[in-house]
Amino acid sequence: MERQTLIGLIVTVLILVGVLELVRRRRLREEYSLLWLVTGVALIVLTLWPAPLDWIAEVTGIFRPTVIFVVAVAFFLMILLYVSTVLTRLADQNKALAQEIALLRQQLDELRAGKQD
């Protein structure tokens, strides 16, 4: 096994173990860890079986290290897009909850004012 392949495998396995540890400690939710785990498995597959990378390099006419970089950037962009959609949904939910709390506080204040009269 080549040195770079071994280093790639070690780094990927360490990342996967780190993700699993974050899930175990409840610092990362399972639904978000799934994307990281899929990415890690894809990296292991591409490290052990580089034929798809070689094919992409041949078809596009760019060097294999550049293909690896482009694929990695694509994975990270997918993760960032997913996180952005989750943050947008959470921001919308937060706004709706804040509005509901404000309405409930107003109703509570009105009830308290009605009892004092």
Protein Blocks (a to p, Z undefined) as FASTA:
>chain_A
ZZklmmmmmmmmmmmmmmmmmmmnopacfklmmmmmmmmmmmmmmmmmmmlmmmmmmmno
pafklmmmmmmmmmmmmmmmmmmmmmmmmmmmmmmmmmmmmmmmmmmmmmmmmmmZZ
